[in-house]
Each structure stands twice: as C-alpha cells, then as structure tokens.
Amino acid sequence: MVGEQLVLVIHLEPGKTVTEELQQEIAARNNKLINYKRIHGVVVYGEDFPLTASLKIIRVALAERLGKLKREEAIQPV
C-alpha cells in the first residue's frame, strides 16, 4: 500500500470531453474531503467498465486494466 494514490476514473459519453466546468467541480468537491480521502488525479477511461451480471463494477479487473496504462499520460492532476 505504500506509494498508492487515489484516482477518479470516469467514463464519458461518446462525443463528450472533460470541460473546465467539470474540472472545477471535481476540484471543489475534492477540497471538501478529508486529506486521506482526496484524489490525486483523474483518469478518463475510454472503454466500458467491466461489470458483473448485477451491473457492479469488477474492481480487480478495472485495476488490472488501469495498471497497464502509462501513468504519466493517463492521470490528469486535480
């Protein structure tokens, strides 16, 4: 667990992009959180999240996919 950071992973609808308004909203909400719960960056994920039959996100599979991304390119600072 040493060196891990929390990131927000978002999947945008087709044709949508991260706007300045969205970035400001994320930053404002992030500043209201306790230090250990604050996110350090945002990852815009282009694929659908891996889901179970009951439509819950399979976190282990998502973490594996995110681990394959280049950290410097994928994570946008908050």
C-alpha positions as CSV (number, residue, x, y, z in Angstrom):
1,M,0.0,0.0,0.0
2,V,3.0,2.3,0.1
3,G,3.0,4.8,-2.7
4,E,-0.6,4.3,-3.8
5,Q,-2.7,7.2,-4.7
6,L,-6.5,7.6,-5.2
7,V,-7.7,8.4,-8.6
8,L,-11.1,9.2,-10.0
9,V,-11.9,7.1,-13.1
10,I,-14.6,8.5,-15.3
11,H,-16.1,7.2,-18.5
12,L,-17.6,9.9,-20.6
13,E,-20.5,9.5,-23.0
14,P,-19.5,9.3,-26.7
15,G,-18.6,12.8,-28.1
16,K,-18.2,14.3,-24.6
17,T,-14.9,15.8,-23.3
18,V,-13.6,16.9,-20.0
19,T,-14.6,20.6,-19.7
20,E,-13.2,23.3,-17.5
21,E,-16.5,23.3,-15.6
22,L,-16.2,19.6,-14.9
23,Q,-12.6,20.0,-13.7
24,Q,-13.6,22.9,-11.4
25,E,-16.5,20.8,-9.9
26,I,-14.2,17.8,-9.3
27,A,-11.6,20.1,-7.6
28,A,-14.2,21.8,-5.4
29,R,-15.6,18.5,-4.2
30,N,-12.2,17.1,-3.7
31,N,-11.2,20.1,-1.5
32,K,-14.1,19.3,0.8
33,L,-12.8,15.8,1.6
34,I,-10.5,14.7,4.4
35,N,-6.9,14.5,3.3
36,Y,-6.6,10.7,3.2
37,K,-9.8,10.6,1.0
38,R,-8.7,13.2,-1.5
39,I,-8.0,12.1,-5.1
40,H,-4.6,12.9,-6.7
41,G,-5.8,12.7,-10.3
42,V,-8.4,11.9,-12.9
43,V,-8.3,9.1,-15.4
44,V,-10.6,9.4,-18.4
45,Y,-11.3,5.7,-19.3
46,G,-12.3,5.2,-22.9
47,E,-13.8,1.7,-22.6
48,D,-16.8,0.4,-20.7
49,F,-16.2,-0.7,-17.2
50,P,-16.0,-4.4,-16.6
51,L,-19.3,-5.4,-15.0
52,T,-20.8,-8.3,-13.2
53,A,-24.2,-9.8,-14.0
54,S,-25.7,-7.5,-11.4
55,L,-24.1,-4.5,-13.1
56,K,-21.5,-3.8,-10.4
57,I,-18.0,-2.8,-11.4
58,I,-15.4,-5.6,-11.2
59,R,-12.8,-3.5,-9.3
60,V,-10.0,-6.1,-9.7
61,A,-10.4,-6.3,-13.5
62,L,-10.6,-2.5,-13.7
63,A,-7.5,-2.1,-11.6
64,E,-5.6,-4.5,-13.8
65,R,-6.6,-2.6,-16.9
66,L,-5.6,0.7,-15.3
67,G,-2.3,-0.8,-14.3
68,K,-1.4,-1.3,-18.0
69,L,-1.9,2.4,-18.8
70,K,1.2,4.7,-18.8
71,R,0.8,6.6,-15.5
72,E,2.2,9.9,-16.8
73,E,-0.2,10.0,-19.8
74,A,-3.3,8.6,-18.2
75,I,-3.5,10.5,-14.9
76,Q,-4.5,14.2,-15.2
77,P,-3.7,16.1,-12.0
78,V,-6.6,17.7,-10.0
